[in-house]
Amino acid sequence: MTDLAADPGKPQARTATAHVRTKAWRRPAAALLAYAGVRALGLVVLAVWSTARGTSAHTLLTARWDALWYVRVADGWYGYRIRLPDGGVHSDLAFFPLLPALERGLAELSPLSAPDAGMAVSWLSSLAAAWALYLTGARLHGHRAGLCLAVLWAAVPVGVVQSMAYSESLFTALAAWALWSVLTGRWMWAGTLAALAGLTRPVGAAVVAAVWIAALLELRRERRGPGARMALGLLLAPAGWFGYVVWVGFRTGSVTGYLDIQGQWGNGFDGGWAFAGFIWKNLTGTVVGGLGLLAGVALVIWLYVLCVRQRQPAALLVYAGVVVVLALCAKGYFGSKPRLLLPAFPLLLPAAAGLARWNTARTAAALCALSAASACYGAWWLNGTGPP
């Protein structure tokens, strides 16, 4: 029998090739539709909940907490500060520049205001992140696992942040595509995306570490030096994060300028000492709250252990490990810990792989239940104290 694929000029061969290409697009499209459905459910529940409470879902998504600071940067670039009653100072230099730059550019090129532009960037970025998550899960564990990974990320308890004018969605998209580029050997893309991630959030250092360590392990395994594209990618990777920190240093006239500004915000890295004290205070006060915090920390650590036992690629393990350490071992803003862990999507891979082994009905039921719970929690959370 003649191999049709050997003769692409034949109509049957062209039809077979088109079918393969269509199937290749349908699978990630299904993941994106499922992701969008979960997030749409969250927004509908938020709108209904907010209306019942007399609040504005639009305001909650675009004009509170960090979103206000990003808009201030977008409107006037850097230079805004608030002096606190205790004499402390909060400076907008604590916020990395990529999201406000995109807000400003989109607002100038479209009818959108800067806050709405920030929300639009987050919505589009979250879809891009879900696409990369699907590809990563599918590469490691098959199509069903990729689909489950995208939906699980949408349905985490603080998934509503993905729809806010915050930088988590943008950062996760850049980080996930950088890691995908590492897994597929696209080192120039990996370095470029790592540099952009480093311009988005301080935790961009996690992406840089993942790219560098994965490259070094590959070079050691293959006993060779880096090619030109890998070398350039590795040089590009830290440019965004390092460049912004250095610029803040020049702006403040101090080598430790960025760290000083974070300290004024009550942030910094203390190895988890302050967080441990916060947990102890809850244990000796509201015991239930303390036990809940301990359970949450134990869950995160357990998930990371599962990732190691699952033998995830080094890039994913390094990235998730650094994100977890920076989130749990930073002092201040303890209520924001779940939000800081949002980009650590490799932690969800063991669950995604497990769900992929269930039959379709059980998997769908579990994901639907998680999505409904996430939608209700997100609406309650934002209408309460919300993310700091």
C-alpha positions in Angstrom: 0.0 0.0 0.0 1.3 3.4 -0.9 2.0 5.8 2.0 -0.1 8.8 1.4 2.0 10.9 3.7 4.9 10.3 1.4 3.2 12.2 -1.4 1.8 15.4 0.0 0.6 16.3 -3.5 -2.3 13.8 -3.4 -5.7 15.0 -2.2 -5.9 12.2 0.4 -2.5 13.2 1.9 -3.5 16.9 2.1 -6.8 15.9 3.7 -5.0 13.8 6.3 -2.5 16.6 7.0 -5.3 19.1 7.5 -7.1 16.7 9.8 -4.0 16.3 12.0 -3.5 20.1 12.1 -7.2 20.6 13.0 -7.0 18.0 15.8 -3.8 19.7 17.1 -5.7 23.0 17.5 -8.9 21.5 18.9 -7.2 20.1 22.0 -5.8 23.3 23.3 -8.9 25.2 22.2 -11.0 22.8 24.4 -8.7 23.6 27.3 -9.1 27.3 26.8 -12.9 27.0 26.5 -13.0 25.0 29.7 -10.7 27.5 31.5 -12.8 30.4 30.2 -16.0 28.7 31.4 -14.7 28.4 35.0 -13.6 32.0 35.1 -16.9 33.2 33.6 -18.7 31.3 36.3 -16.6 33.0 38.9 -17.4 36.4 37.4 -21.1 35.7 37.3 -21.2 34.6 40.9 -19.1 37.7 41.9 -21.6 40.0 40.1 -24.6 38.4 41.8 -22.9 38.4 45.2 -21.8 42.0 44.9 -25.2 43.2 43.7 -26.8 41.5 46.7 -24.3 43.3 49.0 -24.6 46.7 47.3 -21.0 46.7 46.0 -19.6 46.9 42.5 -17.9 43.9 41.0 -16.2 46.1 38.5 -14.7 48.2 41.3 -13.5 45.1 43.1 -11.8 43.8 40.0 -10.2 47.1 38.7 -9.9 49.7 41.4 -8.9 48.3 44.8 -5.6 47.4 46.6 -2.7 46.8 44.2 -4.7 47.6 41.1 -4.8 51.3 42.3 -1.1 51.4 42.6 -0.6 50.0 39.1 -3.0 52.6 37.7 -1.0 55.3 39.5 2.2 54.1 37.8 0.4 53.9 34.4 -1.0 57.4 34.7 2.1 59.3 36.0 4.9 56.7 35.8 6.9 56.5 39.0 7.2 59.0 41.8 4.0 58.6 43.8 4.4 58.0 47.6 2.1 57.9 50.6 3.3 58.9 54.1 1.7 56.8 56.8 0.6 58.1 60.2 3.5 56.3 61.9 6.0 58.1 59.6 6.5 55.2 57.2 6.4 55.7 53.4 4.8 53.5 50.7 6.4 54.1 47.3 5.1 53.0 43.9 8.7 51.8 43.1 7.7 48.6 44.9 5.6 47.7 41.8 7.4 46.3 38.7 6.7 48.2 35.4 5.5 45.8 32.8 1.8 45.7 33.7 1.4 49.5 34.2 3.3 50.0 30.9 0.8 47.7 29.1 -2.1 49.5 30.9 -0.9 52.9 29.7 -0.2 51.7 26.1 -3.6 50.0 25.8 -5.4 52.9 27.3 -3.8 55.3 24.8 -4.6 53.0 21.8 -8.2 52.1 22.8 -11.2 53.6 24.5 -10.4 51.7 27.7 -9.4 53.5 30.8 -6.2 52.4 32.5 -8.1 50.3 35.1 -10.1 48.5 32.4 -7.0 48.1 30.4 -5.3 46.4 33.3 -8.3 44.0 33.6 -8.2 43.3 29.9 -4.5 42.5 30.1 -5.2 40.1 32.9 -8.0 38.3 31.1 -6.0 37.9 27.9 -2.9 36.9 29.9 -4.9 34.3 31.9 -5.9 32.6 28.6 -2.3 32.6 27.5 -1.3 31.1 30.8 -4.0 28.4 30.5 -2.7 27.6 27.0 0.8 27.1 28.2 -0.4 25.0 31.2 -2.3 22.8 28.9 0.7 22.2 26.6 2.9 21.5 29.7 0.5 19.0 31.2 -0.2 17.4 27.8 3.5 17.0 27.1 4.2 15.4 30.5 1.0 13.3 31.0 -1.2 13.5 28.0 -4.1 15.6 26.7 -6.5 14.9 29.6 -3.9 15.9 32.2 -3.2 19.2 30.2 -6.9 19.9 30.2 -7.3 19.2 33.9 -4.2 21.3 34.7 -5.7 24.4 33.0 -9.1 23.9 34.7 -7.5 23.3 38.1 -5.5 26.5 37.9 -8.8 28.4 37.1 -10.5 26.7 40.0 -8.0 27.3 42.8 -9.6 29.1 45.8 -8.1 32.5 44.9 -8.7 32.0 41.1 -10.7 35.2 41.0 -7.3 37.1 41.2 -6.7 35.9 37.6 -9.6 38.1 36.5 -8.4 41.2 38.4 -6.2 44.1 37.2 -3.3 42.5 39.1 0.0 41.2 37.7 -0.4 37.5 38.6 -2.0 36.4 35.3 0.5 38.3 33.2 3.4 36.9 35.3 2.1 33.3 35.2 1.6 33.5 31.4 5.2 34.7 30.9 6.6 32.2 33.3 4.6 29.3 31.9 5.6 30.0 28.4 9.2 30.5 29.4 9.2 27.1 31.1 7.5 25.5 28.1 10.3 27.0 25.9 12.9 25.4 28.2 11.1 22.0 27.9 11.1 22.3 24.1 14.7 23.6 23.8 13.8 27.1 22.7 16.4 28.9 24.7 16.1 32.3 23.1 12.4 32.4 23.8 13.0 31.1 27.3 15.4 33.9 28.0 13.2 36.6 26.5 10.1 35.5 28.4 12.1 35.2 31.6 13.3 38.8 31.1 9.7 40.0 30.7 8.6 38.0 33.7 11.3 39.7 35.6 9.8 43.0 34.7 6.4 41.9 36.0 6.9 40.7 39.6 9.8 40.3 42.1 9.3 36.5 41.9 10.5 36.8 38.3 13.8 35.6 39.9 12.2 32.1 40.1 11.9 32.0 36.3 15.5 33.1 35.9 16.7 30.4 38.3 14.6 27.8 36.5 16.0 28.7 33.0 19.6 28.8 34.3 19.6 25.6 36.3 17.8 23.7 33.5 20.4 24.9 31.0 23.3 24.0 33.3 21.9 20.5 33.9 21.4 19.9 30.2 25.0 21.1 29.4 26.4 18.8 32.1 24.3 15.9 31.0 25.4 16.3 27.3 29.0 17.4 28.2 29.1 20.3 25.9 29.2 24.1 26.0 26.2 26.3 25.3 25.4 27.2 21.7 25.0 30.8 20.6 21.2 30.8 21.0 21.4 29.2 24.5 24.1 31.5 25.6 22.1 34.6 24.4 19.0 33.3 26.1 20.8 32.8 29.4 22.2 36.3 29.2 18.8 37.7 28.5 16.9 35.9 31.2 18.0 38.0 34.2 17.9 41.3 32.3 14.4 42.4 33.3 14.5 41.6 37.0 18.1 42.8 37.4 17.6 45.9 35.3 14.6 47.1 37.3 16.3 46.5 40.6 19.4 48.4 39.4 17.3 51.3 38.1 15.5 51.6 41.5 18.9 51.6 43.1 20.0 54.6 40.9 16.7 56.3 41.5 17.0 56.0 45.2 20.7 56.5 45.4 21.2 53.2 47.2 22.5 49.8 46.1 19.8 48.3 48.4 17.1 50.7 47.2 14.6 48.2 46.1 15.0 46.1 49.3 14.7 49.3 51.4 11.4 50.2 49.6 10.1 46.7 50.2 11.1 47.0 53.9 9.0 50.2 54.1 6.0 48.2 52.9 6.7 45.7 55.6 7.9 43.1 53.1 11.2 41.3 53.0 12.7 37.8 53.3 13.2 36.6 56.8 13.2 32.8 56.2 9.6 32.5 57.4 10.2 33.7 60.9 7.5 36.3 60.9 5.0 34.0 59.2 5.7 31.3 61.8 5.0 33.9 64.5 1.7 34.8 62.8 0.7 31.1 62.8 1.7 30.7 66.5 -0.4 33.8 67.4 -3.4 32.2 65.7 -2.8 28.9 67.4 -2.8 30.6 70.8 -5.7 32.8 69.9 -8.3 31.5 67.4 -7.1 27.9 67.4 -9.1 27.1 64.3 -7.4 29.8 62.3 -4.0 28.6 63.4 -4.8 25.0 62.5 -6.1 26.1 59.1 -2.8 27.9 58.4 -0.8 24.9 59.4 -2.9 22.7 57.2 -2.4 25.1 54.3 1.4 25.2 54.7 1.5 21.4 55.0 -0.6 21.0 51.9 1.7 23.2 49.9 4.8 21.3 51.1 3.1 17.9 50.4 2.2 19.0 46.9 5.8 20.0 46.2 7.0 16.6 47.6 4.5 14.9 45.1 6.0 17.0 42.3 9.5 15.7 43.2 8.2 12.1 43.4 6.5 12.6 40.1 10.0 13.4 38.6 8.9 16.7 37.1 11.5 18.4 34.8 14.1 20.4 36.7 12.8 23.7 35.3 9.4 23.1 36.9 10.8 21.9 40.2 13.1 24.8 40.5 10.5 27.4 39.5 7.8 26.0 41.9 10.3 25.6 44.7 11.5 29.2 44.5 8.0 30.6 44.2 6.9 28.6 47.3 10.0 29.6 49.4 9.6 33.3 48.5 5.8 33.2 49.3 6.0 31.4 52.6 9.3 32.9 53.9 8.5 36.5 53.2 7.4 38.7 56.1 4.3 40.9 56.1 0.9 40.7 54.4 0.2 37.2 55.6 -3.3 37.2 54.0 -1.7 37.5 50.6 0.1 34.2 50.8 -2.5 32.3 48.7 -2.3 34.9 46.1 1.5 34.8 46.0 1.3 31.1 45.5 -1.0 31.4 42.5 1.8 31.3 39.9 3.1 28.0 41.3 1.1 26.0 38.8 3.5 22.9 38.8 2.0 22.1 42.3 -1.2 21.2 40.5 0.4 18.7 38.1 0.1 15.7 40.4 -3.6 16.3 40.9 -4.1 16.9 37.2 -2.4 13.6 36.3 -4.5 11.8 38.9 -7.8 13.3 37.6 -6.8 12.3 34.1 -6.8 8.7 35.1 -10.4 8.9 36.3 -13.3 8.2 33.9 -14.8 11.3 32.2 -17.9 11.6 34.4 -16.0 11.5 37.7 -13.4 14.0 36.4 -16.0 16.4 35.1 -18.0 16.1 38.4 -14.9 16.9 40.5 -13.8 19.8 38.4 -17.4 21.3 38.3 -17.6 21.0 42.1 -14.2 22.7 42.5 -15.2 25.4 40.1 -18.4 26.2 42.0 -16.6 26.3 45.3 -13.9 28.6 43.9 -16.5 30.9 42.4 -18.3 31.2 45.8 -15.1 31.6 47.7 -13.8 34.3 45.3 -17.0 36.3 45.6 -17.0 36.1 49.4 -13.3 36.9 49.6 -13.4 40.0 47.4 -16.5 41.3 49.2 -14.8 40.9 52.5 -11.2 41.9 53.3 -10.0 40.7 49.9 -6.4 40.4 48.7 -4.0 43.0 50.2 
